[in-house]
Amino acid sequence: MVLRPLSASERAEALGKAAAARAARAAAKESLKNGTRSAADIIDSAAADDALARMRVSELLEALPGIGKVRAAAIMEQLGIAASRRVRGLGVHQRRALVDFIDEH
């Protein structure tokens, strides 16, 4: 599949949109790390926010205090969530299991 070439203004617009999405994901992870927002809140707001919907579940878990790459991978395996899964791709049961697990621990 060949993408059509973008004009300079289209490219600049796309780069700005991508930077805004990265900034929104970084702000959400920082608020999760600080404790100002909960994981359930971020998962719920991902339904309306496309930038949060595209965040990987592993990134969401790693933003929690005390959870690194290895522990996040173990949690995802325990809950039956694929390593490449994004927040948007979580099913109802996976979402509930993830929120319950985070609340318990």
FENCORZI-V680563 format. One record per residue. RES is the residue in one letter. PHI is phi in radians with two decimals (NA if undefined). Layout:
{{RES & PHI} {RES & PHI}}
This chain:
{{M & NA} {V & -1.81} {L & -1.48} {R & -1.25} {P & -1.17} {L & -1.61} {S & -1.28} {A & -1.09} {S & -1.24} {E & -1.14} {R & -1.14} {A & -1.11} {E & -1.13} {A & -1.14} {L & -1.14} {G & -1.14} {K & -1.14} {A & -1.16} {A & -1.14} {A & -1.13} {A & -1.15} {R & -1.10} {A & -1.15} {A & -1.15} {R & -1.15} {A & -1.13} {A & -1.15} {A & -1.14} {K & -1.16} {E & -1.17} {S & -1.19} {L & -1.20} {K & -1.14} {N & -1.35} {G & 1.55} {T & -1.37} {R & -2.27} {S & -1.70} {A & -1.11} {A & -1.09} {D & -1.12} {I & -1.17} {I & -1.12} {D & -1.17} {S & -1.29} {A & -1.17} {A & -1.13} {A & -1.75} {D & -1.85} {D & -1.14} {A & -1.14} {L & -1.24} {A & -1.13} {R & -1.58} {M & -1.29} {R & -1.24} {V & -1.09} {S & -1.09} {E & -1.14} {L & -1.08} {L & -1.16} {E & -1.17} {A & -1.32} {L & -1.28} {P & -1.07} {G & 1.51} {I & -2.07} {G & -1.91} {K & -1.09} {V & -1.18} {R & -1.16} {A & -1.11} {A & -1.12} {A & -1.16} {I & -1.11} {M & -1.12} {E & -1.14} {Q & -1.08} {L & -1.54} {G & 1.33} {I & -1.87} {A & -1.14} {A & -1.11} {S & -1.63} {R & -1.18} {R & -1.81} {V & -1.02} {R & -1.08} {G & -1.49} {L & -1.27} {G & -1.40} {V & -1.04} {H & -1.21} {Q & -1.15} {R & -1.05} {R & -1.09} {A & -1.11} {L & -1.15} {V & -1.12} {D & -1.08} {F & -1.09} {I & -1.16} {D & -1.16} {E & -1.23} {H & -1.87}}
